[in-house]
Amino acid sequence: MKFKFNKYKVVISVLVILLILSLGYISFDSWKEKKNLREISIYQAGMNEGYAQAIIGVMAQADSCDPVSVYEGNNTVNLINVECLVQE
């Protein structure tokens, strides 16, 4: 028995398979991009919260009118509340 290839069916089958693979890749890439954006957003929110907590801590220490030392690497700056410098 001889099997005949129908060229149109083969071409359509290949195109359908390629379409399914393309849609799968696009869906996966879109999901991955959304996941990365969500992770970046969470990371930035954490950084902002850390900055806020650091500023709150410095402000709380400065309320006592004592100099507050702020360090970054080898650099040090002493801060003091301006209201503490005013003579009454």
C-alpha distances in whole Angstrom, upper triangle without the diagonal:
4,7,10,13,16,19,21,20,20,23,25,23,25,28,28,28,31,33,33,34,37,38,38,40,42,43,44,46,48,49,50,52,54,54,56,58,59,60,62,64,65,66,68,70,71,72,74,75,76,78,80,81,82,85,86,87,89,90,91,93,95,96,99,100,99,98,94,92,89,87,84,83,86,88,90,92,95,94,97,97,100,101,103,104,106,110,112
4,6,10,13,16,18,17,17,20,22,21,22,25,26,26,28,31,31,32,34,36,36,38,40,41,42,44,46,47,48,50,52,52,54,56,57,58,60,62,63,64,66,68,69,70,72,74,75,77,78,79,81,83,84,85,87,89,90,91,93,95,97,99,98,96,92,90,87,85,82,81,84,86,88,90,93,93,95,96,98,99,101,102,104,108,110
4,7,10,12,15,14,13,17,18,17,19,22,22,22,25,27,27,28,31,32,33,34,37,38,38,40,42,43,44,46,48,49,50,53,54,55,57,58,59,61,63,64,65,67,69,70,71,73,75,76,77,79,80,82,83,85,86,88,89,91,94,95,94,92,88,87,83,81,78,78,81,83,85,86,89,89,92,92,94,96,97,99,101,104,106
4,6,9,12,11,11,14,16,16,17,20,21,21,23,25,26,27,29,31,32,33,35,36,38,39,41,42,43,45,47,48,50,51,53,54,56,57,59,60,62,63,65,66,68,69,70,72,74,75,76,78,80,81,83,84,86,87,89,90,93,94,93,91,88,86,83,81,78,77,81,82,84,86,88,88,91,91,93,95,96,98,100,103,105
4,6,9,8,8,11,13,12,14,16,17,18,20,22,23,24,26,27,28,30,32,33,34,36,38,39,40,42,44,45,46,48,49,51,52,54,55,57,58,60,61,63,64,66,67,69,70,72,73,75,76,78,79,81,82,84,85,87,89,91,90,88,84,83,79,77,74,74,77,78,81,82,85,85,87,87,89,91,93,94,96,100,101
4,6,5,6,9,10,11,13,14,16,17,19,20,21,23,24,26,27,29,30,32,33,35,36,38,39,41,42,44,45,47,48,50,51,53,54,56,57,59,60,62,63,65,66,68,69,71,72,74,75,77,78,80,81,83,84,86,89,90,89,87,84,82,79,77,74,74,77,78,80,81,84,84,86,86,88,90,92,93,95,99,100
4,6,5,6,9,10,11,12,14,15,16,18,20,21,22,24,26,27,28,30,32,33,34,36,37,39,40,42,43,45,46,48,49,51,53,54,55,57,58,60,61,63,64,66,67,69,70,72,73,75,76,78,79,81,82,84,87,88,87,85,81,80,76,74,71,71,74,75,78,79,82,81,84,84,86,88,89,91,93,96,98
4,5,5,6,8,10,10,12,14,15,16,18,20,21,22,24,26,26,28,30,31,32,34,36,37,39,40,42,43,45,46,48,49,51,52,53,55,57,58,59,61,63,64,65,67,69,70,71,73,75,76,77,79,80,82,85,86,86,84,80,79,75,73,70,70,74,74,77,78,80,80,82,82,84,86,88,89,91,94,96
4,6,5,6,9,10,10,12,14,15,16,18,20,21,22,24,25,27,28,30,31,33,34,36,37,39,40,42,43,45,46,48,49,51,52,54,55,57,58,60,61,63,64,66,67,69,70,72,73,75,76,78,79,81,84,85,84,83,79,78,74,72,69,69,73,74,76,77,79,79,82,81,83,85,87,88,90,94,95
4,5,5,6,9,10,11,12,14,15,17,18,20,21,23,24,26,27,28,30,32,33,35,36,37,39,41,42,43,45,47,48,49,51,53,54,55,57,59,60,61,63,65,66,68,69,70,72,74,75,77,78,80,82,84,83,81,77,76,72,70,67,67,70,71,74,75,78,77,80,80,82,84,85,87,89,92,94
4,5,5,6,9,10,11,12,14,15,16,18,20,21,22,24,26,27,28,30,31,33,34,36,37,39,40,42,43,45,47,48,49,51,52,54,55,57,58,60,61,63,64,66,67,69,70,72,73,75,76,78,80,82,81,79,75,74,70,69,65,65,69,69,72,73,76,75,78,78,80,81,83,85,86,90,92
4,5,5,6,9,10,10,12,14,15,16,18,20,21,22,24,25,27,28,30,31,33,34,36,37,39,40,42,43,45,46,48,49,51,52,54,55,57,58,60,61,63,64,66,67,69,70,72,73,75,76,79,80,80,78,74,73,69,68,65,65,68,69,71,72,75,74,77,77,78,80,82,83,85,89,90
4,5,5,6,9,10,11,12,14,15,17,18,20,21,23,24,26,27,29,30,32,33,35,36,38,39,41,42,44,45,47,48,50,51,53,54,56,57,59,60,62,63,65,66,68,69,70,72,74,75,78,79,79,77,73,72,68,67,64,64,67,68,70,71,74,73,76,76,78,79,81,83,84,88,90
4,5,5,6,9,10,11,12,14,15,16,18,20,21,22,24,26,27,28,30,31,33,35,36,37,39,41,42,43,45,47,48,49,51,53,54,55,57,59,60,61,63,64,66,67,69,71,72,74,76,77,77,75,71,70,66,64,61,61,64,65,68,69,72,71,74,74,76,78,79,81,83,86,88
4,5,5,6,9,10,10,12,14,15,16,18,20,21,22,24,25,27,28,30,31,33,34,36,37,39,40,42,43,45,46,48,49,51,52,54,55,57,58,60,61,63,64,66,67,69,70,72,74,76,75,73,70,68,65,63,60,60,63,64,66,67,70,69,72,72,74,75,77,79,80,84,86
4,5,5,6,9,10,10,12,14,15,16,18,20,21,22,24,26,27,28,30,32,33,35,36,37,39,41,42,43,45,47,48,49,51,53,54,55,57,59,60,61,63,64,66,68,69,71,73,75,74,72,69,67,64,62,60,60,63,64,66,67,69,69,71,71,73,75,76,78,80,83,85
4,5,5,6,9,10,11,12,14,15,17,18,20,21,22,24,26,27,29,30,32,33,35,36,38,39,41,42,44,45,47,48,50,51,53,54,56,57,59,60,62,63,64,66,68,69,72,73,73,71,67,66,62,60,58,58,61,62,64,65,68,67,70,70,72,74,75,77,79,82,84
4,5,5,6,9,10,10,12,14,15,16,18,20,21,22,24,26,27,28,30,31,33,34,36,37,39,41,42,43,45,47,48,49,51,52,54,55,57,58,60,61,63,64,66,68,70,71,71,69,65,64,60,58,55,55,59,59,62,63,65,65,68,68,70,71,73,75,76,80,82
4,5,5,6,8,10,10,12,14,15,16,18,20,21,22,24,26,27,28,30,32,33,35,36,37,39,41,42,43,45,47,48,49,51,53,54,55,57,59,60,61,63,64,66,69,70,70,68,64,63,59,58,55,55,58,59,61,62,65,64,67,66,68,70,72,73,75,79,80
4,5,5,6,9,10,10,12,14,15,16,18,20,21,22,24,26,27,29,30,32,33,35,36,38,39,41,42,44,45,47,48,50,51,53,54,56,57,59,60,62,63,65,67,69,68,66,63,62,58,57,54,54,58,58,60,61,64,63,66,65,67,69,71,72,74,78,79
4,6,5,6,9,10,11,12,14,15,16,18,20,21,22,24,26,27,29,30,32,33,35,36,38,39,41,42,43,45,47,48,49,51,53,54,56,57,58,60,62,63,66,67,66,65,61,59,56,54,51,51,55,56,58,59,62,61,64,64,66,68,69,71,73,76,78
4,5,5,6,8,10,10,12,14,15,16,18,20,21,23,24,26,27,29,30,31,33,35,36,37,39,41,42,43,45,47,48,49,51,53,54,55,57,59,60,62,64,65,65,63,59,58,54,53,50,50,53,54,56,57,60,59,62,62,64,65,67,69,71,74,76
4,5,5,6,8,10,10,12,14,15,16,18,20,21,22,24,26,27,29,30,32,33,35,36,37,39,41,42,43,45,47,48,49,51,53,54,55,57,59,60,63,64,64,62,58,57,54,52,50,50,53,54,56,57,59,58,61,61,62,64,66,68,69,73,74
4,6,5,6,9,10,11,12,14,15,16,18,20,21,23,24,26,27,29,30,32,33,35,36,38,39,41,42,44,45,47,48,50,51,53,54,56,57,59,61,63,62,60,57,56,52,51,48,48,52,52,54,55,58,57,60,60,62,63,65,67,68,72,73
4,5,5,6,9,10,10,12,14,15,16,18,20,21,22,24,26,27,28,30,32,33,35,36,37,39,41,42,43,45,47,48,50,51,52,54,55,57,60,61,60,58,55,53,50,48,45,45,49,50,52,53,55,55,58,58,60,61,63,65,67,70,72
4,5,5,6,9,10,11,12,14,15,17,18,20,21,23,24,26,27,29,30,32,33,35,36,37,39,41,42,44,45,47,48,49,51,53,54,56,58,60,59,57,54,52,49,47,45,45,49,49,51,52,54,54,56,56,58,59,61,63,65,68,70
4,5,5,6,9,10,11,12,14,15,17,18,20,21,23,24,26,27,29,30,32,33,35,36,38,39,41,42,44,45,47,48,50,51,53,54,57,58,58,56,53,52,48,47,44,45,48,49,51,51,54,53,55,55,57,58,60,62,64,67,69
4,5,5,6,9,10,10,12,14,15,16,18,20,21,22,24,26,27,29,30,32,33,35,36,38,39,41,42,43,45,47,48,50,51,53,55,57,56,54,51,49,46,45,42,42,46,47,48,49,52,51,54,54,56,57,59,61,63,66,68
4,5,5,6,9,10,11,12,14,15,16,18,20,21,22,24,26,27,29,30,32,33,35,36,37,39,41,42,44,45,47,48,49,51,54,55,54,53,49,48,44,43,40,40,44,44,46,47,50,49,52,52,54,55,57,59,60,64,66
4,5,5,6,9,10,11,12,14,15,17,19,20,21,23,25,26,27,29,30,32,33,35,36,38,39,41,42,44,45,47,48,50,52,54,53,52,48,47,43,42,40,40,44,44,46,47,49,48,50,50,52,54,55,57,59,62,64
4,5,5,6,9,10,11,12,14,15,17,18,20,21,23,24,26,27,29,30,32,33,35,36,38,39,41,42,44,45,47,48,51,52,52,50,47,46,42,41,39,39,43,44,45,46,48,47,50,49,51,53,54,56,58,62,63
4,5,5,6,9,10,11,12,14,15,16,18,20,21,23,24,26,27,29,30,32,33,35,36,38,39,41,42,44,45,47,49,51,50,48,45,43,40,39,36,36,40,41,42,43,46,45,48,48,50,51,53,55,57,60,62
4,5,5,6,9,10,11,12,14,15,16,18,20,21,22,24,26,27,29,30,32,33,35,36,38,39,41,42,43,45,48,49,49,47,43,42,38,37,35,35,39,39,41,41,44,43,46,46,47,49,51,53,54,58,60
4,5,5,6,9,10,10,12,14,15,16,18,20,21,23,24,26,27,29,30,32,33,35,36,38,39,41,42,44,46,48,47,46,42,41,38,37,35,36,39,39,41,41,43,42,45,44,46,48,50,51,53,57,58
4,5,5,6,9,10,11,12,14,15,17,18,20,21,23,25,26,27,29,31,32,33,35,36,38,39,41,42,45,46,46,44,41,40,36,35,33,34,38,38,39,40,42,41,44,44,46,47,49,51,53,56,57
4,5,5,6,9,10,10,12,14,15,16,18,20,21,23,24,26,27,29,30,32,33,35,36,38,39,41,43,45,44,42,39,37,34,33,30,31,35,35,36,37,39,39,41,42,44,45,47,49,51,54,56
4,5,5,6,9,10,10,12,14,15,16,18,20,21,22,24,26,27,29,30,32,33,35,36,37,39,42,43,43,41,37,36,33,32,30,31,35,34,36,36,38,37,40,40,42,43,45,47,48,52,53
4,5,5,6,9,10,11,12,14,15,17,18,20,21,23,25,26,27,29,31,32,33,35,36,38,40,42,42,40,37,36,33,32,30,31,35,35,36,36,38,37,39,39,41,42,44,46,48,51,53
4,5,5,6,9,10,11,12,14,15,17,19,20,21,23,25,26,27,29,30,32,33,35,36,39,40,40,38,35,34,30,29,27,28,32,32,33,34,36,35,38,38,40,41,43,45,47,50,52
4,5,5,6,9,10,10,12,14,15,16,18,20,21,23,24,26,27,29,30,32,33,35,37,39,38,36,33,32,28,27,25,26,30,30,31,32,34,33,35,35,37,39,41,42,44,48,50
4,5,5,6,9,10,11,12,14,15,17,18,20,21,23,24,26,27,29,30,32,33,36,37,37,35,32,31,28,28,26,27,31,31,31,32,33,32,34,34,36,37,39,41,43,46,48
4,5,5,6,9,10,11,12,14,15,17,18,20,21,23,25,26,27,29,30,32,34,36,36,34,31,30,27,27,25,26,30,30,31,31,33,31,34,33,36,37,38,40,42,46,47
4,5,5,6,9,10,11,12,14,15,17,19,20,21,23,25,26,27,29,31,33,34,34,32,28,27,24,23,22,23,27,27,27,28,30,29,32,32,34,36,37,39,41,44,46
4,5,5,6,9,10,11,12,14,15,17,18,20,21,23,24,26,27,29,31,33,32,31,27,26,23,23,21,23,26,26,26,26,28,27,29,29,31,33,35,36,38,42,43
4,5,5,6,9,10,11,12,14,15,16,18,20,21,22,25,26,27,30,31,31,30,26,26,23,23,22,24,28,27,27,27,28,27,29,28,31,32,33,36,37,41,42
4,5,5,6,9,10,11,12,14,15,16,19,20,21,23,24,26,28,30,29,28,25,24,21,21,20,22,25,25,25,25,27,26,28,28,30,31,33,35,37,40,42
4,5,5,6,9,10,11,12,14,15,17,18,20,21,23,25,27,28,28,26,22,22,18,18,17,19,22,22,22,22,24,23,25,25,28,30,31,33,35,38,40
4,5,5,6,9,10,11,12,14,16,17,18,20,21,23,26,27,27,25,22,22,18,19,18,21,24,23,23,22,23,22,24,24,26,27,29,31,32,36,37
4,5,5,6,9,10,10,12,14,15,16,18,20,21,24,25,25,24,21,21,18,19,19,21,25,24,23,23,23,22,24,23,26,27,28,30,32,35,37
4,5,5,6,9,10,11,12,14,15,17,18,20,22,24,23,22,18,18,15,16,15,18,21,20,20,20,21,20,22,22,25,26,27,29,31,35,36
4,5,5,6,9,10,11,12,14,16,17,19,21,22,22,20,17,16,14,14,14,17,20,19,18,17,19,17,19,19,22,23,24,26,29,32,34
4,5,5,6,9,10,11,12,14,15,17,19,21,21,20,17,17,15,17,17,20,23,21,20,19,19,17,19,18,21,22,23,25,27,30,32
4,5,5,6,9,10,10,12,14,16,18,20,19,19,15,16,14,16,16,19,22,21,20,19,19,17,18,18,21,22,23,25,27,30,32
4,5,5,6,9,10,11,12,14,17,18,17,16,12,13,10,12,13,16,19,17,16,15,15,14,16,16,19,20,21,23,26,29,30
4,5,5,6,9,10,10,12,15,16,16,15,12,13,11,13,14,18,20,18,16,15,14,12,14,13,16,17,18,20,23,26,27
4,6,5,6,9,10,11,13,15,16,15,13,14,13,16,17,21,23,21,19,17,16,14,14,13,17,17,18,21,22,26,27
4,5,5,6,9,10,12,14,13,13,10,12,11,14,16,19,21,19,17,15,14,13,13,13,17,17,17,20,23,25,27
4,5,5,6,9,11,12,11,10,7,9,8,12,14,17,19,17,14,12,11,9,10,10,14,15,15,17,20,23,24
4,5,5,6,9,10,11,11,9,12,12,15,17,21,22,20,17,15,13,10,10,8,12,12,13,16,18,21,22
4,5,5,8,10,11,12,10,13,13,17,19,23,24,22,19,17,15,12,11,10,14,14,13,17,19,21,22
4,5,6,8,7,8,7,10,11,14,17,21,21,19,16,14,12,10,9,9,13,13,12,15,18,20,22
4,5,6,6,7,6,10,11,15,18,21,22,19,16,13,10,8,6,6,9,10,9,12,14,17,19
4,5,8,10,10,14,15,19,22,25,26,23,20,17,14,11,9,7,10,9,8,12,14,16,17
4,5,9,10,13,16,19,22,25,26,23,20,17,14,12,9,9,12,11,9,12,14,16,17
4,7,9,12,15,19,22,25,25,22,18,16,12,10,7,6,9,8,5,9,11,13,14
4,6,10,13,16,20,22,22,19,16,13,10,9,6,8,11,11,9,11,14,15,17
4,6,10,13,16,19,18,16,12,10,6,5,5,8,11,12,10,11,15,17,19
4,6,10,13,16,16,14,10,8,5,5,6,9,12,14,13,14,17,20,22
4,6,10,13,12,10,7,6,4,6,9,12,15,17,16,17,20,23,25
4,7,10,11,8,6,5,6,7,11,13,16,19,18,19,22,25,28
4,6,7,6,5,7,9,11,14,17,20,23,22,22,26,29,31
4,6,5,6,9,12,14,17,20,22,25,25,25,29,31,34
4,6,8,11,14,17,20,23,25,28,28,28,32,34,37
4,7,10,13,16,20,23,25,28,27,27,31,33,37
4,7,10,13,17,20,22,25,24,24,28,30,33
4,7,10,13,17,19,22,21,21,24,27,30
4,6,10,13,15,18,17,17,21,23,27
4,7,10,12,15,14,14,18,20,23
4,7,9,12,11,12,15,18,21
4,6,9,7,8,12,14,17
4,5,5,7,10,13,15
4,5,5,7,11,13
4,5,6,9,10
4,6,8,10
4,6,9
4,6
4
